Structure formats: C-alpha cells, structure tokens
Amino acid sequence: MATSSSSLVLCLIISSLIAPSTSNPLSQVCIKSKNPRFCLEVFGLNPHRSPHELTQEALNLAVANASGTITKIDTFQDQKEDGNLKVIYSLCLNYYQAAVDALKAAEEFLIQGQYSNVNTAGNIVEEDASNCENTFKKVPGNYVSTLTKDNENLGFLGSIVVAAADVLSNSTSPKN
C-alpha cells in the first residue's frame, strides 16, 4: 500500500511541475519547448527560478553543448581522409560556430531586455542544428551522421531558449 501511495504522490509532484501555471515558469518553459521531457532533464526539477534565470540558464546550457560539439567536430575533421566528410564537418563546424555566436549575442540581448532577439537566436540555433544534420544527407556518398544526437540536443536546447524567451517576454509584458 505504501508503494502505491508513494507512486501517486510522485506522479502528482511531477504533474504539478509539468502542468502549465502562472506560478511555475519552469513548467511554462518546458511545455512550450519541443521536448518537455528533455527540458525537465536539463533543468532538473527545481521550479524556483524566475523566467529571466531560466532564459540565462538555457543560453548557458546551449553554449556549453554547442562548444562541446565544436571540439568533437574538430576531432572528427582531423581524423578523416575522405574529402566529402571533411566538407561535411567543415560545414557543421560553421553551423555550430554560428550557433555559439547567436547565443553569445542573445546573452547581451537578454541583459538589454530585447527578448524578441533572444527568441530569434534560439530559432537560429535550432536551424543550425538541423542544417548540420541535413548536410550529411545532401553531400554525395550516402553518409550517416555521426552528430545526430548532438544535433538533436542542440535543436532541443534552441527550442528551450525560444520557449524561455517567450515566457520571459510574456511575464514582463504589461497586463491589460
């Protein structure tokens, strides 16, 4: 009996974190993201953060993710003899560097209160991740992406930046 009541309590706690509410910015952000489960995993279950703190944290996580993937791409690029793979990795490197640049600019936009520009940066990041993944399919040679998980994660993080900026923008908008 204790196990079923413990499970019920746990389910209620998790659903309260996931259910959108005006008092829980974390749930608002995660519900608006493209992968709410991933969002909760990267943020953890601490709902006591402001929309501004969540947006800053989303930017930090995305920069760290993209920077780590840049290092990985550099390693792959150095190990490949295949000219087409070198082109693919070079293009992906450009996409990831552009994502980092957009995220760093978004940090300044966040400080300045330009939340629509933070949102735009999140969209750019999502697009850059998708473009890298698609590069493997577009270059002749039937290449399988070695960066699929990295691209998915960066895309999800970009969607979290978009969602966080949207929640932040709505929380600071004048109410009618």
N, C-alpha and C positions, 0 to 999 in steps of 0.2 A: 504494500500500500504506500509506503514511504517513497518508493521509486516512482510510482505513477504521479504522486503529488509533486515530487521534485521535478519531474519532467514537465508537468503542467506549469509550474512556476517559471522554469527556464523558458518555455515556449512563450509565456506571457511577457517576460522581460525582453526577449528577442523581438517579439511582435511590436512591443511598445517602442523599440528603437527603430524599427523599420517603418511603422505606420507614420505617415506624414502628420506633422503637427506644427503649430506656430512656435511652440516652445522647444523644439528639438531640431536645431539646424543640421545636425549630422544626418538625421533621418530624411530631412528635406533634400539634402545634397545627394545622398545615396540613391534615393528613389528616382531622382532626375538623371542620374548617371546611366550610362549604357549597360552597366553590370553592377547592380546594387550589392550583390554578394562580394564581389571583388572590392568594391568601395568600403564595405564594412571591414573586410580583412585588412586593408591597408591602413585604415584609420583606427582600427580597434573599436572596442565597444564603449569608449568614454564619450558620452554625449555632451559633456560640459565644455564645449568650445563655441566661441562666437562664430558667426559667418565669416568674419574677417580672418580669424585664426584658422578656420578650415580652408579658406582660399589660400592663405600663405602656406599652410602645410601641404596642400595639393600641389602647389607650384614647386615646393622643395622636393617632394616625392618624385614629381615628373622630371625635374632637372637631374636628380640622382640617378633615376632609371635611364634616362637618355645618355647621360655621361658614361655610365657603366657599359651601355651598349656601344658607344663610340669606341671605347677601349677594346671591346670584343671584336668589333668590325676591323679595327686596326690590326689586331692579331690575325684574323682570317685573311685579310688582304695581303699581309706579309707572307703567309704560308701558301698562297695559291699561285700556281703556274698558268692556269687556264686564263687566257685573255678576257673571255666573256665574264668569268667570275670576278676578275679584277674590276671590270666595268661595273658590274652589279654592286660590288662592295663600295666602289668609289661613289656611285650614285646614292647608296644608302647612307654612306658617311656624310654626304652633302645634306640629305634629308634630316638626319639626326642633328647635325650641327645647326641647321636652320631651326629645328625644334628647340634646341637649347637657347639659341639667340632669341626666339619668340618668347620663351619662358622667362628669360632674364629681363627682357623688355616688359613683360607682364608684371614682374615684381615692382618695377618702377611705376607702372600704371596703377597697381594696387595702392601704393603709397600715395599717389596723386588723386585717388578716388575715381579713376577712369575705368570703371568696372566693365563697360562695354568693350574696351580694348583688351581687358583680361580675358573676357569671353572669346573674343576674336583669336587671341593667342592660343587658347585651348582648342579651338577649331583647326587652327593651323597645325598644331601638334598631332591631332587625330589624322589629318590629311597626310602629313609627312610620314607617319607610321604606315598608313595604307599604301602610300606611294612606294615605300621601300619594299613592302611585301609584294606589290604588283610588279616591281622591277624583275623579280625572279621569273615571273611568268612571261614577261614581254621580250626578254633577251633570248635570241635563238639558242637552242640547246637543251630545252626541257629540264631546267634546273629546279631542284627542290630547295625551298627556302630553309636556310639554317637559322633564320631570325624570326620565325613565325611567332614564337612565344613572346619574344622581346617586342615585336611589332604590336601584338595583341595588347600586351601590358601598357605600352606607351599610348596606344589608342584609348584604352580604358582610362588611363590617367588624364589624358586630354579631355575626355568626356566629364571627368570629375572636376577638372578646372572649370569647364563650361558651366556645369551644374552649380559649383560653389560660387562662381561669379554671379550667376543668375540669382541665387538665394541671397547673396550679399547685396546685390542691386535692389532686390525687392524689399529687403529689410531696412534699407536706407531711403527708399522712396517715400515721399510724402503720402500719407493716407488721406483719402477723400472722405 
